[in-house]
Amino acid sequence: MPNINKKIKKNRKNNQVIGVFDSGVGGLSVLRELQHLLPRENFVFLADQKYVPYGEKTKKELIKLAYKITDYFVNYHNIKMMVVACNTSTCNSIGELRKKYSFLIVGTVPAIKLAAENSKSATVAIISTPSTSKSQVLKKLIKDNCQNINVLNISCKNLENVVEKGKLNNAEVKRLLLKYLTEVKDSNTDQLVLGCTHYVFLKKTIENFLGPRIRVIDGNKGIAKQTKSLLLAHLMKNNQRAKGKTLYFSTGNSVKFSKVASKLLKIKVRAKKVAI
Ligand code: DGL
């Protein structure tokens, strides 16, 4: 067993933190569901903003970044579990992460299954970053869940970047929605999957753009539920009386991160910069 796994096993306790990461602020949309469902857990959130966006990186680059963040979580925060709050990282590196580390890892994949189950028109759409859109994980999810369903797999550039700037409804957002969602609006689609955690913050704007005929879906609540089930099944849930705490870190500009995160979460967030 590699040393890192020995270290993880030795001191595992229920009150250890859960590591959550994304390329940037998008993962906060997953974190808020986790905090809501697991109010006694302690979290450490890392936004890898030095390398944002992840959406146009290669699989090899994404694996390297995921290893680096996970090692940081293990060595500096002694995590008991990790949630990859990023579709791009999950779709490109979850298999490699699970091979290397022995603790529980929850990933974020587009909620294609839910969309397929709910579709009456037999047409669904998914928007995601270029690296998610062309990943084998997404292709397999579509193949396994959408046998008699038409799927519009739309690769979007720059849509995560507007959210990084804290812009959820400006002219640039509208221009991008027009570019990527017009074909969805004009099709028979009745379910749109948000395949990037940044897009969850654009949900209202997207719903307004598409109108009531198309349901907009994300899997964030499901991720929180899965995390809770795993904690219970492995007897690892934190039963401390006090409310859990969250520490926030960014590998980029932590002042900017704090400002945008505070706006998105509607709470005061004070992040620290970390070089990893
Ligand atoms: N939030 C990420 C996702 O869910 C990635 C966004 C990016 O950095 O491109 O895919």
Boltz pocket constraint, residues with backbone or C-beta under 6 A from the ligand:
constraints:
  - pocket:
      binder: B
      contacts: [[A, 22], [A, 23], [A, 24], [A, 26], [A, 27], [A, 51], [A, 52], [A, 53], [A, 54], [A, 55], [A, 56], [A, 85], [A, 86], [A, 87], [A, 88], [A, 89], [A, 129], [A, 132], [A, 160], [A, 195], [A, 196], [A, 197], [A, 198]]
      max_distance: 6.0
